[in-house]
Amino acid sequence: MNITDVRIRKVNDEGKMKAVVSITFDDEFVVHDIKIIEGQNGLFIAMPSRKMGEGDFRDIAHPLVSETRNKIRDAIFAEYEKVLAQKAAEGETITEQ
């Protein structure tokens, strides 16, 4: 399974949520609403999830092996860095895209 497209849909410079991402596999399957979050140890990705009862969240879609998660994370962070670099080159404040 190959990652064929990564789209950074929203970019924020305020708050912990830095971006919302959609990722496409093999030009056939899309996962929307992956979030880039600023945590205590740096950026991480959060897979799309649904609230289950008393504040618990459960992932709707997620990789089953860490190698796949790392591949997804690396592709998302590479595209996110490109978007940030473009914004910086254009001298823009990062807001919704």
N, CA, C and O atoms as a GROMACS GRO file, in nm:
protein
  388
    1MET      N    1   0.085  -0.117   0.000
    1MET     CA    2   0.000   0.000   0.000
    1MET      C    3   0.090   0.123   0.000
    1MET      O    4   0.178   0.137   0.085
    2ASN      N    5   0.068   0.212  -0.096
    2ASN     CA    6   0.149   0.332  -0.110
    2ASN      C    7   0.067   0.457  -0.080
    2ASN      O    8  -0.051   0.465  -0.114
    3ILE      N    9   0.132   0.552  -0.019
    3ILE     CA   10   0.071   0.682   0.005
    3ILE      C   11   0.085   0.761  -0.125
    3ILE      O   12   0.197   0.788  -0.169
    4THR      N   13  -0.027   0.798  -0.186
    4THR     CA   14  -0.022   0.867  -0.314
    4THR      C   15  -0.057   1.015  -0.305
    4THR      O   16  -0.036   1.089  -0.400
    5ASP      N   17  -0.112   1.060  -0.192
    5ASP     CA   18  -0.142   1.203  -0.177
    5ASP      C   19  -0.156   1.237  -0.029
    5ASP      O   20  -0.212   1.161   0.049
    6VAL      N   21  -0.104   1.352   0.008
    6VAL     CA   22  -0.120   1.407   0.142
    6VAL      C   23  -0.165   1.551   0.125
    6VAL      O   24  -0.098   1.630   0.058
    7ARG      N   25  -0.277   1.585   0.185
    7ARG     CA   26  -0.329   1.723   0.176
    7ARG      C   27  -0.345   1.782   0.315
    7ARG      O   28  -0.415   1.728   0.401
    8ILE      N   29  -0.278   1.892   0.335
    8ILE     CA   30  -0.291   1.966   0.460
    8ILE      C   31  -0.409   2.059   0.440
    8ILE      O   32  -0.400   2.156   0.364
    9ARG      N   33  -0.521   2.031   0.507
    9ARG     CA   34  -0.645   2.105   0.483
    9ARG      C   35  -0.655   2.232   0.566
    9ARG      O   36  -0.706   2.332   0.517
   10LYS      N   37  -0.610   2.230   0.687
   10LYS     CA   38  -0.616   2.348   0.772
   10LYS      C   39  -0.485   2.356   0.848
   10LYS      O   40  -0.432   2.255   0.895
   11VAL      N   41  -0.434   2.476   0.861
   11VAL     CA   42  -0.312   2.499   0.939
   11VAL      C   43  -0.342   2.610   1.039
   11VAL      O   44  -0.397   2.714   1.002
   12ASN      N   45  -0.307   2.586   1.165
   12ASN     CA   46  -0.330   2.685   1.271
   12ASN      C   47  -0.198   2.716   1.341
   12ASN      O   48  -0.116   2.627   1.362
   13ASP      N   49  -0.178   2.842   1.377
   13ASP     CA   50  -0.060   2.876   1.454
   13ASP      C   51  -0.092   2.894   1.602
   13ASP      O   52  -0.002   2.911   1.685
   14GLU      N   53  -0.220   2.889   1.636
   14GLU     CA   54  -0.261   2.902   1.775
   14GLU      C   55  -0.319   2.769   1.824
   14GLU      O   56  -0.379   2.694   1.746
   15GLY      N   57  -0.301   2.742   1.951
   15GLY     CA   58  -0.356   2.620   2.009
   15GLY      C   59  -0.267   2.499   1.983
   15GLY      O   60  -0.165   2.508   1.916
   16LYS      N   61  -0.310   2.386   2.037
   16LYS     CA   62  -0.232   2.263   2.026
   16LYS      C   63  -0.253   2.191   1.893
   16LYS      O   64  -0.162   2.122   1.846
   17MET      N   65  -0.372   2.206   1.833
   17MET     CA   66  -0.395   2.141   1.705
   17MET      C   67  -0.334   2.228   1.595
   17MET      O   68  -0.377   2.341   1.573
   18LYS      N   69  -0.234   2.175   1.527
   18LYS     CA   70  -0.160   2.253   1.428
   18LYS      C   71  -0.213   2.237   1.287
   18LYS      O   72  -0.202   2.330   1.207
   19ALA      N   73  -0.273   2.121   1.253
   19ALA     CA   74  -0.324   2.102   1.117
   19ALA      C   75  -0.421   1.984   1.113
   19ALA      O   76  -0.420   1.897   1.201
   20VAL      N   77  -0.504   1.984   1.008
   20VAL     CA   78  -0.593   1.872   0.978
   20VAL      C   79  -0.552   1.822   0.840
   20VAL      O   80  -0.533   1.900   0.747
   21VAL      N   81  -0.539   1.690   0.828
   21VAL     CA   82  -0.479   1.630   0.711
   21VAL      C   83  -0.569   1.522   0.653
   21VAL      O   84  -0.641   1.453   0.725
   22SER      N   85  -0.565   1.508   0.519
   22SER     CA   86  -0.625   1.394   0.450
   22SER      C   87  -0.513   1.321   0.379
   22SER      O   88  -0.423   1.384   0.323
   23ILE      N   89  -0.517   1.188   0.381
   23ILE     CA   90  -0.413   1.108   0.318
   23ILE      C   91  -0.478   1.003   0.228
   23ILE      O   92  -0.576   0.940   0.267
   24THR      N   93  -0.422   0.984   0.108
   24THR     CA   94  -0.477   0.890   0.011
   24THR      C   95  -0.379   0.774  -0.009
   24THR      O   96  -0.258   0.794  -0.016
   25PHE      N   97  -0.434   0.654  -0.016
   25PHE     CA   98  -0.355   0.534  -0.040
   25PHE      C   99  -0.390   0.477  -0.177
   25PHE      O  100  -0.507   0.457  -0.210
   26ASP      N  101  -0.287   0.451  -0.257
   26ASP     CA  102  -0.301   0.387  -0.388
   26ASP      C  103  -0.405   0.455  -0.477
   26ASP      O  104  -0.469   0.389  -0.558
   27ASP      N  105  -0.423   0.585  -0.462
   27ASP     CA  106  -0.524   0.660  -0.539
   27ASP      C  107  -0.663   0.597  -0.530
   27ASP      O  108  -0.745   0.616  -0.619
   28GLU      N  109  -0.690   0.523  -0.421
   28GLU     CA  110  -0.817   0.451  -0.409
   28GLU      C  111  -0.886   0.466  -0.274
   28GLU      O  112  -1.007   0.446  -0.266
   29PHE      N  113  -0.812   0.502  -0.169
   29PHE     CA  114  -0.871   0.503  -0.035
   29PHE      C  115  -0.820   0.626   0.039
   29PHE      O  116  -0.699   0.651   0.045
   30VAL      N  117  -0.912   0.705   0.096
   30VAL     CA  118  -0.877   0.829   0.165
   30VAL      C  119  -0.915   0.820   0.312
   30VAL      O  120  -1.020   0.768   0.348
   31VAL      N  121  -0.827   0.872   0.397
   31VAL     CA  122  -0.857   0.889   0.539
   31VAL      C  123  -0.852   1.039   0.567
   31VAL      O  124  -0.748   1.102   0.548
   32HIS      N  125  -0.964   1.095   0.611
   32HIS     CA  126  -0.974   1.238   0.643
   32HIS      C  127  -0.959   1.258   0.793
   32HIS      O  128  -0.968   1.164   0.872
   33ASP      N  129  -0.936   1.382   0.831
   33ASP     CA  130  -0.937   1.427   0.970
   33ASP      C  131  -0.828   1.368   1.058
   33ASP      O  132  -0.848   1.346   1.178
   34ILE      N  133  -0.712   1.341   0.999
   34ILE     CA  134  -0.594   1.310   1.080
   34ILE      C  135  -0.544   1.446   1.130
   34ILE      O  136  -0.536   1.542   1.054
   35LYS      N  137  -0.511   1.454   1.258
   35LYS     CA  138  -0.471   1.582   1.315
   35LYS      C  139  -0.322   1.581   1.351
   35LYS      O  140  -0.268   1.480   1.396
   36ILE      N  141  -0.259   1.695   1.330
   36ILE     CA  142  -0.123   1.716   1.380
   36ILE      C  143  -0.138   1.796   1.508
   36ILE      O  144  -0.193   1.906   1.509
   37ILE      N  145  -0.089   1.738   1.617
   37ILE     CA  146  -0.106   1.795   1.751
   37ILE      C  147   0.031   1.828   1.810
   37ILE      O  148   0.127   1.752   1.794
   38GLU      N  149   0.039   1.943   1.878
   38GLU     CA  150   0.160   1.979   1.953
   38GLU      C  151   0.147   1.923   2.093
   38GLU      O  152   0.061   1.967   2.171
   39GLY      N  153   0.230   1.825   2.126
   39GLY     CA  154   0.228   1.764   2.258
   39GLY      C  155   0.348   1.808   2.340
   39GLY      O  156   0.427   1.891   2.296
   40GLN      N  157   0.361   1.752   2.459
   40GLN     CA  158   0.472   1.787   2.547
   40GLN      C  159   0.607   1.747   2.488
   40GLN      O  160   0.709   1.810   2.517
   41ASN      N  161   0.607   1.642   2.406
   41ASN     CA  162   0.732   1.593   2.346
   41ASN      C  163   0.741   1.626   2.198
   41ASN      O  164   0.814   1.558   2.125
   42GLY      N  165   0.671   1.727   2.152
   42GLY     CA  166   0.676   1.766   2.012
   42GLY      C  167   0.549   1.727   1.937
   42GLY      O  168   0.448   1.692   1.998
   43LEU      N  169   0.557   1.734   1.805
   43LEU     CA  170   0.441   1.705   1.722
   43LEU      C  171   0.413   1.556   1.714
   43LEU      O  172   0.505   1.474   1.716
   44PHE      N  173   0.284   1.522   1.704
   44PHE     CA  174   0.244   1.384   1.678
   44PHE      C  175   0.116   1.386   1.596
   44PHE      O  176   0.048   1.488   1.588
   45ILE      N  177   0.084   1.271   1.535
   45ILE     CA  178  -0.041   1.263   1.460
   45ILE      C  179  -0.145   1.189   1.543
   45ILE      O  180  -0.113   1.096   1.618
   46ALA      N  181  -0.269   1.232   1.530
   46ALA     CA  182  -0.382   1.167   1.596
   46ALA      C  183  -0.477   1.122   1.485
   46ALA      O  184  -0.523   1.202   1.404
   47MET      N  185  -0.505   0.994   1.483
   47MET     CA  186  -0.594   0.939   1.381
   47MET      C  187  -0.737   0.984   1.409
   47MET      O  188  -0.769   1.022   1.521
   48PRO      N  189  -0.823   0.981   1.306
   48PRO     CA  190  -0.963   1.023   1.328
   48PRO      C  191  -1.027   0.936   1.436
   48PRO      O  192  -1.009   0.814   1.439
   49SER      N  193  -1.102   1.001   1.524
   49SER     CA  194  -1.162   0.927   1.636
   49SER      C  195  -1.303   0.976   1.663
   49SER      O  196  -1.348   1.079   1.612
   50ARG      N  197  -1.372   0.898   1.745
   50ARG     CA  198  -1.510   0.929   1.784
   50ARG      C  199  -1.518   0.922   1.936
   50ARG      O  200  -1.458   0.835   1.999
   51LYS      N  201  -1.594   1.015   1.993
   51LYS     CA  202  -1.613   1.017   2.139
   51LYS      C  203  -1.705   0.902   2.178
   51LYS      O  204  -1.812   0.883   2.119
   52MET      N  205  -1.662   0.826   2.277
   52MET     CA  206  -1.738   0.708   2.322
   52MET      C  207  -1.776   0.725   2.468
   52MET      O  208  -1.698   0.690   2.557
   53GLY      N  209  -1.893   0.778   2.493
   53GLY     CA  210  -1.940   0.788   2.632
   53GLY      C  211  -1.874   0.895   2.713
   53GLY      O  212  -1.877   1.012   2.677
   54GLU      N  213  -1.813   0.855   2.823
   54GLU     CA  214  -1.764   0.948   2.926
   54GLU      C  215  -1.626   1.006   2.895
   54GLU      O  216  -1.533   0.989   2.974
   55GLY      N  217  -1.612   1.072   2.783
   55GLY     CA  218  -1.486   1.138   2.751
   55GLY      C  219  -1.382   1.051   2.685
   55GLY      O  220  -1.276   1.101   2.648
   56ASP      N  221  -1.408   0.922   2.668
   56ASP     CA  222  -1.313   0.834   2.601
   56ASP      C  223  -1.326   0.851   2.450
   56ASP      O  224  -1.435   0.874   2.399
   57PHE      N  225  -1.214   0.839   2.381
   57PHE     CA  226  -1.214   0.846   2.235
   57PHE      C  227  -1.162   0.714   2.180
   57PHE      O  228  -1.071   0.653   2.236
   58ARG      N  229  -1.219   0.672   2.068
   58ARG     CA  230  -1.175   0.550   2.001
   58ARG      C  231  -1.146   0.584   1.855
   58ARG      O  232  -1.226   0.649   1.788
   59ASP      N  233  -1.028   0.540   1.807
   59ASP     CA  234  -0.992   0.564   1.668
   59ASP      C  235  -1.092   0.499   1.575
   59ASP      O  236  -1.135   0.386   1.597
   60ILE      N  237  -1.129   0.571   1.470
   60ILE     CA  238  -1.218   0.518   1.367
   60ILE      C  239  -1.136   0.437   1.267
   60ILE      O  240  -1.180   0.331   1.223
   61ALA      N  241  -1.019   0.488   1.232
   61ALA     CA  242  -0.928   0.419   1.141
   61ALA      C  243  -0.787   0.437   1.196
   61ALA      O  244  -0.752   0.545   1.243
   62HIS      N  245  -0.706   0.333   1.189
   62HIS     CA  246  -0.569   0.344   1.238
   62HIS      C  247  -0.485   0.230   1.182
   62HIS      O  248  -0.539   0.124   1.148
   63PRO      N  249  -0.353   0.250   1.172
   63PRO     CA  250  -0.265   0.144   1.126
   63PRO      C  251  -0.250   0.037   1.234
   63PRO      O  252  -0.257   0.066   1.354
   64LEU      N  253  -0.230  -0.086   1.190
   64LEU     CA  254  -0.216  -0.196   1.284
   64LEU      C  255  -0.071  -0.223   1.324
   64LEU      O  256  -0.046  -0.284   1.428
   65VAL      N  257   0.023  -0.177   1.245
   65VAL     CA  258   0.164  -0.199   1.277
   65VAL      C  259   0.237  -0.066   1.283
   65VAL      O  260   0.202   0.029   1.213
   66SER      N  261   0.339  -0.059   1.367
   66SER     CA  262   0.410   0.068   1.387
   66SER      C  263   0.484   0.113   1.262
   66SER      O  264   0.500   0.233   1.241
   67GLU      N  265   0.529   0.021   1.178
   67GLU     CA  266   0.597   0.059   1.053
   67GLU      C  267   0.504   0.142   0.964
   67GLU      O  268   0.547   0.241   0.904
   68THR      N  269   0.378   0.102   0.956
   68THR     CA  270   0.281   0.175   0.875
   68THR      C  271   0.252   0.311   0.938
   68THR      O  272   0.242   0.411   0.868
   69ARG      N  273   0.238   0.315   1.069
   69ARG     CA  274   0.214   0.443   1.138
   69ARG      C  275   0.331   0.538   1.112
   69ARG      O  276   0.310   0.657   1.087
   70ASN      N  277   0.453   0.488   1.118
   70ASN     CA  278   0.570   0.571   1.094
   70ASN      C  279   0.572   0.624   0.950
   70ASN      O  280   0.607   0.739   0.926
   71LYS      N  281   0.536   0.539   0.855
   71LYS     CA  282   0.530   0.580   0.714
   71LYS      C  283   0.428   0.692   0.694
   71LYS      O  284   0.454   0.790   0.624
   72ILE      N  285   0.310   0.677   0.757
   72ILE     CA  286   0.206   0.779   0.749
   72ILE      C  287   0.254   0.908   0.815
   72ILE      O  288   0.242   1.016   0.758
   73ARG      N  289   0.308   0.896   0.934
   73ARG     CA  290   0.358   1.013   1.009
   73ARG      C  291   0.464   1.088   0.929
   73ARG      O  292   0.459   1.210   0.918
   74ASP      N  293   0.559   1.015   0.873
   74ASP     CA  294   0.668   1.079   0.798
   74ASP      C  295   0.615   1.152   0.675
   74ASP      O  296   0.661   1.263   0.644
   75ALA      N  297   0.520   1.092   0.604
   75ALA     CA  298   0.462   1.156   0.485
   75ALA      C  299   0.386   1.282   0.523
   75ALA      O  300   0.395   1.384   0.455
   76ILE      N  301   0.311   1.275   0.632
   76ILE     CA  302   0.233   1.391   0.679
   76ILE      C  303   0.327   1.503   0.723
   76ILE      O  304   0.307   1.619   0.685
   77PHE      N  305   0.428   1.471   0.804
   77PHE     CA  306   0.519   1.575   0.852
   77PHE      C  307   0.598   1.638   0.738
   77PHE      O  308   0.626   1.757   0.741
   78ALA      N  309   0.635   1.560   0.637
   78ALA     CA  310   0.707   1.615   0.521
   78ALA      C  311   0.621   1.718   0.449
   78ALA      O  312   0.669   1.826   0.414
   79GLU      N  313   0.494   1.686   0.427
   79GLU     CA  314   0.403   1.779   0.360
   79GLU      C  315   0.376   1.901   0.448
   79GLU      O  316   0.368   2.014   0.398
   80TYR      N  317   0.360   1.880   0.578
   80TYR     CA  318   0.336   1.990   0.671
   80TYR      C  319   0.454   2.088   0.669
   80TYR      O  320   0.434   2.209   0.668
   81GLU      N  321   0.577   2.036   0.669
   81GLU     CA  322   0.695   2.121   0.664
   81GLU      C  323   0.698   2.202   0.534
   81GLU      O  324   0.738   2.319   0.535
   82LYS      N  325   0.657   2.141   0.422
   82LYS     CA  326   0.650   2.214   0.294
   82LYS      C  327   0.552   2.330   0.303
   82LYS      O  328   0.581   2.440   0.258
   83VAL      N  329   0.436   2.304   0.362
   83VAL     CA  330   0.334   2.409   0.375
   83VAL      C  331   0.385   2.522   0.464
   83VAL      O  332   0.366   2.639   0.432
   84LEU      N  333   0.449   2.487   0.574
   84LEU     CA  334   0.504   2.591   0.663
   84LEU      C  335   0.611   2.672   0.592
   84LEU      O  336   0.617   2.794   0.608
   85ALA      N  337   0.696   2.607   0.515
   85ALA     CA  338   0.802   2.676   0.443
   85ALA      C  339   0.743   2.770   0.338
   85ALA      O  340   0.792   2.881   0.320
   86GLN      N  341   0.638   2.726   0.269
   86GLN     CA  342   0.571   2.811   0.171
   86GLN      C  343   0.513   2.934   0.238
   86GLN      O  344   0.527   3.046   0.188
   87LYS      N  345   0.447   2.913   0.351
   87LYS     CA  346   0.386   3.024   0.424
   87LYS      C  347   0.493   3.123   0.469
   87LYS      O  348   0.475   3.244   0.458
   88ALA      N  349   0.606   3.071   0.519
   88ALA     CA  350   0.714   3.157   0.564
   88ALA      C  351   0.774   3.235   0.448
   88ALA      O  352   0.805   3.353   0.462
   89ALA      N  353   0.790   3.169   0.333
   89ALA     CA  354   0.845   3.236   0.215
   89ALA      C  355   0.752   3.347   0.164
   89ALA      O  356   0.797   3.448   0.112
   90GLU      N  357   0.624   3.325   0.180
   90GLU     CA  358   0.526   3.424   0.138
   90GLU      C  359   0.505   3.532   0.243
   90GLU      O  360   0.436   3.631   0.219
   91GLY      N  361   0.565   3.513   0.361
   91GLY     CA  362   0.553   3.611   0.469
   91GLY      C  363   0.416   3.616   0.530
   91GLY      O  364   0.375   3.719   0.584
   92GLU      N  365   0.343   3.506   0.524
   92GLU     CA  366   0.206   3.503   0.577
   92GLU      C  367   0.205   3.452   0.720
   92GLU      O  368   0.292   3.377   0.763
   93THR      N  369   0.105   3.495   0.791
   93THR     CA  370   0.075   3.437   0.921
   93THR      C  371   0.000   3.307   0.893
   93THR      O  372  -0.085   3.302   0.805
   94ILE      N  373   0.031   3.205   0.968
   94ILE     CA  374  -0.034   3.077   0.946
   94ILE      C  375  -0.177   3.083   1.001
   94ILE      O  376  -0.198   3.107   1.120
   95THR      N  377  -0.272   3.061   0.913
   95THR     CA  378  -0.413   3.055   0.950
   95THR      C  379  -0.476   2.942   0.873
   95THR      O  380  -0.405   2.859   0.816
   96GLU      N  381  -0.608   2.936   0.870
   96GLU     CA  382  -0.675   2.831   0.795
   96GLU      C  383  -0.638   2.842   0.649
   96GLU      O  384  -0.628   2.951   0.593
   97GLN      N  385  -0.618   2.725   0.589
   97GLN     CA  386  -0.582   2.719   0.448
   97GLN      C  387  -0.702   2.684   0.365
   97GLN      O  388  -0.692   2.674   0.242
   0.00000   0.00000   0.00000
